[in-house]
Amino acid sequence: MLKTVKHDAKANFLLEKGIEILWSKGYNGTSVNDIVKAADVPKGSFYFYFESKEDFTIKAIEKYFNAHFAPSKDILEDKSIAPKQRLLDFYEFRARMLKDEMGCKLGCMACNLASEMAEHNEKIRTAILVKEQVVLSLITGVIQEAQELGEIKKTMKAEVIAAFIEDAGKGSMISMKEMKSAVPIDNFMTMVKEILL
């Protein structure tokens, strides 16, 4: 049991260090050497915890979503707040994270990796898609709640609205990084608040 706890703790530490590098440098820009150097461990020990860089990346995606989606998931699931307001709070929270905590530079690690790797690695593409579908399903559910209460028009299906907003959000993050500016995120939020929701 003790070995398992130590094993998990060390793997988790490597993931924490490696996520920072994957997020800023991408999959192809990140080497196993970069990860072990950041974690200050011998290269051989990396392969004790992970089968490959691909395996590491898939586990990093899991950890990233668990850590970064948890607070926004709580916002979406807070039934004490009206559904439309929960949606607005959710997108405001994400916009603040991108602008204030990340300085309009990093965007979403999963979106970055998907853009880079979707054509080249099916396992990484699928790992990201599965997580994104969970997020999309939650957003769709809240939109449906808002439609049932008359807060959002029923002229479009909830899943269509959710998919469009999420796709637009991804695009705004790419433009944000290109411009190194919050303007695309601010424009996205204006569209969400004034037109879509």
Buried (B, 14 or more C-beta within 10 A) or exposed (E): EEEEEEEEEBBEBBBBBBBBBBBEEBBEEBEBEBBBEBBEBEEEEBEEBBEEBBEBBBBBBBBBBEEBBEEBBEBBEBEEBBBBBBBBBBBBBBBEBBBEEBEBEBBBBBBBBBBBBBEEBEEBBEBBEEBBEEBBEBBBBBBBBBBEEEBBEEEBEBBEBBBEBBEBBBEBBBBBBEEEEBEBBBBBBEBBEEEBB
